[in-house]
Amino acid sequence: MTRTGDELAALAGRLGDQARKLAAAAGRRTGAGDHGGAADPVAAVRAASELVALADQGLRLSVHAARQSGHTWQQVGDLLGVTRQAAFQRFGQPIDPRTGRPMSETILPGAAERATQLMIDWIEQRYDQVAADFDPTMAEKLPASRLPAAWAQLVGMVGGYQGMGAPAARAAGDLTIVDIPMTFEASQMKGRVVYDADGKVAGLFVLRPDAI
């Protein structure tokens, strides 16, 4: 078995353990002799969140294994229902020609969580908080005073906001790009927040899901 195969096998065990924790938190039986118990919704949320993180790790390892075995980015994208460019951007590890290191190592720490909170602040009309970390160019082009109109224009095109999915962060040179699936009444979209090397917001968009 390859190293990646060993990692996947170990991860499968951890996924099983975490799934049992989720079942237990939901008050379900998790094994012989276990008659279940009272549901704990907070513990279920925690267990489900950890399960999602483990599943994402498993997906990344599986994509790496597929690439090592000779499968193309087109094949990976077809399996995931995205373009080959989108698959590469999420799972690829381009080498930074300046450092010789994988660019994925330069992702801004905490970018996914920050981007999610920024989108929540925008949705909930906390415009000053949205703009608090804008870089000078963003602050000039999209000041807090223009954020309400920008959101209203978006809602006019795709309807009211309904929910969001898990964020995905990737490096692009000195930038960190976070894409967040978003559901509106009339369309699926994705929010995109771009951070510069200093952690400032250098871009804020809501795009069609197939946008590169």
Steps between C-alpha positions, in 0.01 A plus 500: 500500500625851418548772759184671375317169524615458859382852581161432341461175693580676828265783411220254423529373857482852638196573281326192638575605858374852433184371334429293810549810717246683284255212531547492877444877523179452305386245758546201268653161571865479400574132561399172663383549855451872451135594536549862406441798723375854517574714197753781543452746209809706587720191510343390171596831336857463629524139385352582158742790452798277580360233268482751213863601561611136497297431184665799328840364598401163357387662176832681465697182563284309253551764230876489565494121465301524177749748358795283604344205318481699176144638496459845347356814651219469245409157642516630856284799408244276327471287814447807717268676257735795443735615225857372488618852583283509810624157608862609457443825685350318796728197520811577293834590651676731256860581586592861571793569262648748748522260794465150354231430759140394433282808485242329717737554793459875462125507569421771752422332835135528596402640159200268456352594837566871444339492156193321632456759776547782251218363283278459806570861600405614148178297504410631846573862403807556718662702225771669705625159613501374141719789390723506808782297339474630143831595341529862373382412148193313629422775748496750213303286251252344743465706818260389771244752373471313168460151645120526551445591133733223383305241701165638381616471139600138560164414660326666206671255265489171695241545774530486876790331677423153638823340624867422447724195482852417615774744395802390295827695521785491249817691429562698182849640524501749787120494524264271689164443331203367695191378312176439688198327337189715548136424431254768391134468403564491127858377470803331650791743531836515675639773716868576453728685737860571397766574762840649433823390670432741788155354565313797354192449282606564141181374333136427583267338247187289459545293183337226298604154624706424188703822519876437517 
